[in-house]
Amino acid sequence: MPLGPRTSEYLSREEKAIGRAMGIRFYPIVVERAEGARVWDPDGREYLDFSSQWAVTNLGHGHGRVLEAVRRQLERLVFSSHTTFPNTVAIELAERLAELAPGGFRKKVWFGLTGSDANEFVYKVMPVYSG
């Protein structure tokens, strides 16, 4: 299927503005909006989003319960660096995660931003726990 004119224009603009290291391309699709498991390009063409497992959309785009939870949290607290000020949300989440994790030993939670953070953390704590 040929690209629509607006999609072609955005791909051309992207080529000039964003480095190629920022993308793994399988299809020449530009996303303008999304809902559930569907995305639309700037020309209004609809596609199924088979890439939603990559990040934060594993429940779909714009899931009502997720949007409501995000809205409530934004009204309560947008950001607080836990390294500067411990915050109630992080403490409550850590307690809940420790409660859900199996095992009868003392558990603590470490929050990272990426999978790379998690891998690096494992290498740092492995010597402590393995002797």
C-alpha positions as CSV (number, residue, x, y, z in Angstrom):
1,M,0.0,0.0,0.0
2,P,1.5,3.4,-0.9
3,L,2.2,5.9,1.8
4,G,-0.2,8.8,2.3
5,P,1.0,12.3,1.6
6,R,1.1,13.4,5.3
7,T,2.9,10.2,6.4
8,S,5.5,10.6,3.6
9,E,6.0,14.2,4.8
10,Y,6.5,13.2,8.4
11,L,9.0,10.5,7.4
12,S,11.0,13.0,5.4
13,R,11.0,15.4,8.4
14,E,12.0,12.7,10.7
15,E,14.9,11.7,8.5
16,K,16.2,15.3,8.8
17,A,15.5,15.8,12.6
18,I,16.1,12.5,14.4
19,G,19.2,10.2,14.3
20,R,18.7,6.7,12.9
21,A,20.0,5.1,16.0
22,M,16.6,6.0,17.5
23,G,14.7,3.6,15.5
24,I,14.2,0.0,14.5
25,R,11.9,0.1,11.5
26,F,9.9,-2.7,10.1
27,Y,7.2,-0.7,8.4
28,P,7.0,3.0,7.2
29,I,4.3,4.0,9.6
30,V,4.1,7.3,11.5
31,V,1.6,7.3,14.4
32,E,-0.5,10.3,15.1
33,R,-3.0,8.9,17.6
34,A,-3.8,5.6,19.3
35,E,-6.7,3.8,21.1
36,G,-6.7,0.3,22.5
37,A,-4.7,-1.9,20.2
38,R,-5.0,0.4,17.2
39,V,-3.0,3.3,15.9
40,W,-3.7,5.8,13.1
41,D,-1.3,7.5,10.8
42,P,-1.5,11.2,9.9
43,D,-3.5,10.3,6.8
44,G,-6.2,8.5,8.9
45,R,-5.2,5.0,8.1
46,E,-5.8,2.5,10.9
47,Y,-3.3,-0.2,11.9
48,L,-3.1,-2.9,14.6
49,D,-0.3,-2.0,17.1
50,F,1.8,-5.2,17.4
51,S,4.6,-3.2,19.0
52,S,2.7,-2.2,22.2
53,Q,4.7,-4.7,24.3
54,W,7.8,-2.5,23.9
55,A,7.1,-0.1,26.8
56,V,4.1,1.1,28.7
57,T,1.2,0.2,26.5
58,N,0.8,-3.5,27.2
59,L,-2.8,-2.8,28.3
60,G,-3.4,-0.9,25.1
61,H,-3.5,2.8,24.4
62,G,-5.8,5.0,26.5
63,H,-7.1,2.2,28.7
64,G,-9.8,3.9,30.9
65,R,-8.5,2.5,34.2
66,V,-4.9,3.4,33.4
67,L,-5.9,7.0,32.4
68,E,-7.9,7.4,35.6
69,A,-5.1,6.1,37.8
70,V,-2.6,8.4,36.0
71,R,-4.9,11.4,36.4
72,R,-5.4,10.7,40.1
73,Q,-1.6,10.4,40.6
74,L,-0.9,13.6,38.7
75,E,-3.3,15.5,40.9
76,R,-1.6,14.0,44.0
77,L,2.1,14.2,43.1
78,V,3.7,14.5,39.7
79,F,7.3,13.9,40.8
80,S,9.5,13.5,43.9
81,S,13.0,12.2,43.6
82,H,13.2,9.4,46.1
83,T,16.9,10.2,46.6
84,T,16.0,13.6,47.9
85,F,12.6,13.1,49.5
86,P,11.1,9.7,50.2
87,N,7.5,9.8,48.9
88,T,4.4,7.9,50.1
89,V,3.6,6.5,46.7
90,A,7.0,4.8,46.3
91,I,6.9,3.5,49.9
92,E,3.4,2.0,49.4
93,L,4.3,0.4,46.1
94,A,7.5,-1.1,47.5
95,E,5.6,-2.6,50.5
96,R,3.0,-4.0,48.1
97,L,5.6,-5.5,45.8
98,A,7.5,-7.1,48.7
99,E,4.2,-8.5,50.0
100,L,3.4,-10.1,46.6
101,A,6.9,-11.6,46.1
102,P,7.3,-15.2,47.2
103,G,9.4,-16.3,50.0
104,G,9.5,-15.8,53.8
105,F,12.6,-13.7,54.0
106,R,13.0,-10.0,54.4
107,K,12.5,-8.2,51.1
108,K,13.4,-4.8,49.8
109,V,12.6,-3.1,46.5
110,W,14.9,-1.1,44.2
111,F,13.4,1.2,41.6
112,G,15.1,1.7,38.3
113,L,14.1,3.4,35.1
114,T,15.1,0.8,32.5
115,G,16.0,-2.8,31.9
116,S,19.6,-1.7,31.7
117,D,19.3,-0.3,35.2
118,A,18.0,-3.6,36.4
119,N,20.8,-5.5,34.8
120,E,23.4,-3.2,36.3
121,F,21.8,-3.4,39.7
122,V,22.1,-7.3,39.6
123,Y,25.8,-7.1,38.9
124,K,26.3,-4.7,41.8
125,V,24.4,-6.7,44.4
126,M,25.3,-10.2,43.3
127,P,28.7,-10.2,45.1
128,V,27.0,-9.0,48.3
129,Y,24.5,-11.9,48.4
130,S,26.7,-14.6,46.9
131,G,29.6,-14.0,49.3
